């Protein structure tokens, strides 16, 4: 695997998804980045903007197992992870695997489930394993969770706890299409749904190979210092009661390496950090209660504007 091959595979995957999702190139690229980096994605937006469609298009573009869970208030943890069932004929317990035993898991409307059920994803998202009745089972690799939630309907929902939010590498929003994009969407979907004819263009081996290669992407000391300065600024900001955790630091650095690799570079730029920091960091911080309403400029955006961007030859090792 080299940088050119990684870029070629990702462009092929991105183009395949773009047959279904129109005009969301940056969102698609960031979802692919999270997948390759071994993270997870939380898609938060109004109904009908294509969150579930993007998840399905990604799954169909990959030769990977895909399962979907519709989260509801009556969903139990065992409905996600599976359970041991007693077999009377064989006089022993047998394990019935839940939908979490897959490669890509779509957790649709995750905030509609109770905290107890939400917590069933904590272990598998962080450690890629599930422990049931004292026995630990390892999940397939890659394992990627795409969770969706609707921010405008809060009745009957349970906000995700900070511990779970911190396990998502990125929080993304689809947003509405432009007029030209919506006209293109009408034209494309008028006769049939392109999702039904989508074929796989990438394998698990491709994803894992790019993941391994991305670990070799060079990060200049000045870029590392720039990234750490951003992280530490979140822990000192007067509007933030909780700053970014060390897990967030590692998530951002991994995302930057993958983001550089799939854009035909074997080194990171400060622009990679600036581009990814909002979607990797914003959901990991907490605003003081008095400031949650009416904050026009998010503290993360303010920090990115204030901290000086380094200017060097970032491809050189020093």
For each residue, the residues with C-beta under 8 A, 3 or more apart:
1: 5 6 209 210 212 213
2: 5 6 213
3: 6 7 213 261 264 265 266
4: 7 8 264
5: 1 2 8 9
6: 1 2 3 9 10 210 213 214 261 262 264
7: 3 4 10 11 261 262 263 264
8: 4 5 11 12
9: 5 6 12 13 202 206 210
10: 6 7 13 14 29 32 36 210 262
11: 7 8 14 15
12: 8 9 15 16 201 202
13: 9 10 16 17 32 61 62 201 202
14: 10 11 17 18 25 28 29 32
15: 11 12 18 19
16: 12 13 19 57 61 198 199 201
17: 13 14 20 21 28 54 57 58 61
18: 14 15 21 22 25 28
19: 15 16 57 194 198
20: 17 53 54 56 57 194 195 198
21: 17 18 24 27 28 50 53 54 57
22: 18 177 181 184 185 188
23: 177 178 181 184
24: 21 27 28 50 54 174 175 177
25: 14 18 28 29
26: 29 30
27: 21 24 30 31 54 172 173 174 175
28: 14 17 18 21 24 25 31 32 54
29: 10 14 25 26 32 33 259 262
30: 26 27 33 34 41 170 172 259 276 279
31: 27 28 34 35 41 54 58 146 170 172
32: 10 13 14 28 29 35 36 58 262
33: 29 30 36 37 170 255 258 259 262 276
34: 30 31 37 39 40 41 144 169 170 255
35: 31 32 39 41 58 142 144 207
36: 10 32 33 207 210 211 214 258 262
37: 33 34 169 211 214 251 254 255 257 258
38: 142 211 254
39: 34 35 168 169 170 251 254 255
40: 34 125 144 145 146 147 167 168 169
41: 30 31 34 35 144 145 146 147 168 169 170 171 172
42: 110 147 148 149 160 165 168 170 171 172 283
43: 51 54 55 146 147 148 149 171 172 173 174
44: 148 149 150 151 171 172 173
45: 49 51 148 150 151 173 174 175
46: 49 150 151 152
47: 150
48:
49: 45 46 174 175 176
50: 21 24 53 54 174
51: 43 45 54 55 148 174
52: 55 56 106 108 148
53: 20 21 50 56 57 195
54: 17 20 21 24 27 28 31 43 50 51 57 58 146 174
55: 43 51 52 58 59 68 104 106 146 148
56: 20 52 53 59 60 66 106 195
57: 16 17 19 20 21 53 54 60 61 195 198
58: 17 31 32 35 54 55 61 62 104 146
59: 55 56 62 64 66 104 106
60: 56 57 66 195 198 199 200
61: 13 16 17 57 58 198 199 200 201 202
62: 13 58 59 103 104 200 202 203 204 207
63: 200 202 203 204
64: 59 102 103 104 142 204
65: 102 103 104 140
66: 56 59 60 102 103 104 105 106
67: 99 100 102 104 105 106
68: 55 99 105 106 108
69: 75 79 80 99 105 106 107 108
70: 108 109
71: 75 107 108 109 110 111 112 113 117
72: 75 109 112 113
73: 112 113 114 156
74:
75: 69 71 72 79 80 113 114 117
76: 79 80 117
77: 80 81 116 117 119 120
78: 81 82 83 98
79: 69 75 76 98 99 117
80: 69 75 76 77 98 99 100 117 120 121
81: 77 78 98 100 120 124 130 132
82: 78 95 96 97 98 100 101 130 132
83: 78 95 96 98 132
84: 93 94 95 96 132 133
85: 93 94 95 96
86: 92 93
87: 90 91 92 93 94
88: 91
89:
90: 87 94
91: 87 88
92: 86 87
93: 84 85 86 87
94: 84 85 87 90
95: 82 83 84 85 132 137
96: 82 83 84 85
97: 82 101
98: 78 79 80 81 82 83 101
99: 67 68 69 79 80 102 105
100: 67 80 81 82 105 120 121 124 130 139
101: 82 97 98 130 137 139 140
102: 64 65 66 67 99 105 140 143
103: 62 64 65 66 140 142 143 144 204
104: 55 58 59 62 64 65 66 67 144 146
105: 66 67 68 69 99 100 102 143 144 145 146
106: 52 55 56 59 66 67 68 69 146 147 148
107: 69 71 110 121 145 146 147 148
108: 52 68 69 70 71 147 148
109: 70 71 72 112 148 149 150
110: 42 71 107 113 118 121 147 148 149 160
111: 71 118 149 150 157 158 159 160
112: 71 72 73 109 156 157 158
113: 71 72 73 75 110 117 118 158
114: 73 75 117 118 158
115: 118 119 158 161
116: 77 119 120
117: 71 75 76 77 79 80 113 114 120
118: 110 111 113 114 115 121 158 160 161 164
119: 77 115 116 122 161 164
120: 77 80 81 100 116 117 123 124
121: 80 100 107 110 118 124 125 145 164 167
122: 119 125 126 163 164 167
123: 120 126 127 129 130 131
124: 81 100 120 121 127 128 129 130 139 143 145
125: 40 121 122 145 164 167 168
126: 122 123 167
127: 123 124
128: 124 138 139 141 143
129: 123 124 136 137 138 139
130: 81 82 100 101 123 124 136 137 139
131: 123 134 135 136 137
132: 81 82 83 84 95 135 137
133: 84
134: 131
135: 131 132
136: 129 130 131
137: 95 101 129 130 131 132
138: 128 129
139: 100 101 124 128 129 130 143
140: 65 101 102 103 143
141: 128 204 208
142: 35 38 64 103 204 207 208 211
143: 102 103 105 124 128 139 140
144: 34 35 40 41 103 104 105
145: 40 41 105 107 121 124 125 168
146: 31 40 41 43 54 55 58 104 105 106 107
147: 40 41 42 43 106 107 108 110 168
148: 42 43 44 45 51 52 55 106 107 108 109 110
149: 42 43 44 109 110 111 157 160
150: 44 45 46 47 109 111 153
151: 44 45 46 154
152: 46
153: 150 157
154: 151 157
155:
156: 73 112
157: 111 112 149 153 154
158: 111 112 113 114 115 118
159: 111
160: 42 110 111 118 149 164 165
161: 115 118 119 164 165
162: 165 166 242 286
163: 122 166 167
164: 118 119 121 122 125 160 161 167 168
165: 42 160 161 162 168 171 283 284
166: 162 163 245 247 248 284
167: 40 121 122 125 126 163 164 247
168: 39 40 41 42 125 145 147 164 165 171 283
169: 34 37 39 40 41 251 254 255 280
170: 30 31 33 34 39 41 42 255 276 279 280
171: 41 42 43 44 165 168 279 282 283
172: 27 30 31 41 42 43 44 279
173: 27 43 44 45
174: 24 27 43 45 49 50 51 54
175: 24 27 45 49
176: 49
177: 22 23 24 181 182 185
178: 23 181 182
179: 182 183
180: 183 184
181: 22 23 177 178 184 185
182: 177 178 179 185 186
183: 179 180 186 187
184: 22 23 180 181 187 188
185: 22 177 181 182 188 189
186: 182 183 189 190
187: 183 184 190
188: 22 184 185 194
189: 185 186 192 193 194
190: 186 187
191:
192: 189 196 197
193: 189 196
194: 19 20 188 189 197 198
195: 20 53 56 57 60 198
196: 192 193
197: 192 194
198: 16 19 20 57 60 61 194 195
199: 16 60 61
200: 60 61 62 63 203
201: 12 13 16 61
202: 9 12 13 61 62 63 206 207
203: 62 63 200 206 207
204: 62 63 64 103 141 142 207 208
205: 208 209
206: 9 202 203 209 210
207: 35 36 62 142 202 203 204 210 211
208: 141 142 204 205 211 212
209: 1 205 206 212 213
210: 1 6 9 10 36 206 207 213 214 258 261 262
211: 36 37 38 142 207 208 214 215 258
212: 1 208 209 215
213: 1 2 3 6 209 210 216 217 261
214: 6 36 37 210 211 217 254 257 258 260 261 262
215: 211 212 257
216: 213 266
217: 213 214 257 258 260 261 265 266 267 268
218: 266 267 268 314 315 317
219: 223 224 253 256 257 267 268
220: 223 224 267 268 310 312 314 315 316 317 318
221: 224 225 318
222: 225 226 270 310 312 314
223: 219 220 226 227 256 268 269 270 273 310 314
224: 219 220 221 227 228 253
225: 221 222 228 229 310
226: 222 223 229 230 270 273 307 309 310
227: 223 224 230 231 249 252 253 256 273
228: 224 225 231 232 249
229: 225 226 232 233 307
230: 226 227 233 234 273 277 281 303 304 307
231: 227 228 234 235 243 244 248 249 252 281
232: 228 229 235 236 243
233: 229 230 236 237 303 306 307
234: 230 231 237 240 243 244 281 285 299 300 303
235: 231 232 240 243 244
236: 232 233 243
237: 233 234 240 243 299 302 303
238:
239: 287 288 291 295 299
240: 234 235 237 243 285 286 287 288 299
241: 286 287 288
242: 162 285 286
243: 231 232 234 235 236 237 240 285
244: 231 234 235 248 249 281 284 285
245: 166 248 249 284
246: 249 250
247: 166 167 250 251
248: 166 231 244 245 251 252 280 281 284
249: 227 228 231 244 245 246 252 253
250: 246 247 253 254
251: 37 39 169 247 248 254 255 280
252: 227 231 248 249 255 256 273 276 277 280 281
253: 219 224 227 249 250 256 257
254: 37 38 39 169 214 250 251 257 258
255: 33 34 37 39 169 170 251 252 258 259 276 280
256: 219 223 227 252 253 259 260 268 272 273 276
257: 37 214 215 217 219 253 254 260 261 268
258: 33 36 37 210 211 214 217 254 255 261 262
259: 29 30 33 255 256 262 263 268 272 275 276
260: 214 217 256 257 263 265 266 267 268 269 272
261: 3 6 7 210 213 214 217 257 258 265 266
262: 6 7 10 29 32 33 36 210 214 258 259
263: 7 259 260
264: 3 4 6 7
265: 3 217 260 261 268 269
266: 3 216 217 218 260 261 315
267: 217 218 219 220 260 314 315
268: 217 218 219 220 223 256 257 259 260 265 272 273 314
269: 223 260 265 272 273 314
270: 222 223 226 273 274 309 310 314
271: 274 275
272: 256 259 260 268 269 275 276
273: 223 226 227 230 252 256 268 269 270 276 277
274: 270 271 277 304 309
275: 259 271 272
276: 30 33 170 252 255 256 259 272 273 279 280
277: 230 252 273 274 280 281 300 304
278: 281 282 298 300 301 304
279: 30 170 171 172 276 282
280: 169 170 248 251 252 255 276 277 284
281: 230 231 234 244 248 252 277 278 284 285 300
282: 171 278 279 285 298 300
283: 42 165 168 171
284: 165 166 244 245 248 280 281
285: 234 240 242 243 244 281 282 299 300
286: 162 240 241 242
287: 239 240 241 291 292 295 299
288: 239 240 241 291 292
289: 292
290:
291: 239 287 288 294 295
292: 287 288 289 295
293:
294: 291
295: 239 287 291 292 298 299
296:
297: 301 302
298: 278 282 295 301 302
299: 234 237 239 240 285 287 295 302 303
300: 234 277 278 281 282 285 303 304
301: 278 297 298 304 305
302: 237 297 298 299 305 306
303: 230 233 234 237 299 300 306 307
304: 230 274 277 278 300 301 307
305: 301 302
306: 233 302 303
307: 226 229 230 233 303 304
308:
309: 226 270 274
310: 220 222 223 225 226 270 314
311:
312: 220 222 316
313: 316
314: 218 220 222 223 267 268 269 270 310
315: 218 220 266 267
316: 220 312 313
317: 218 220
318: 220 221
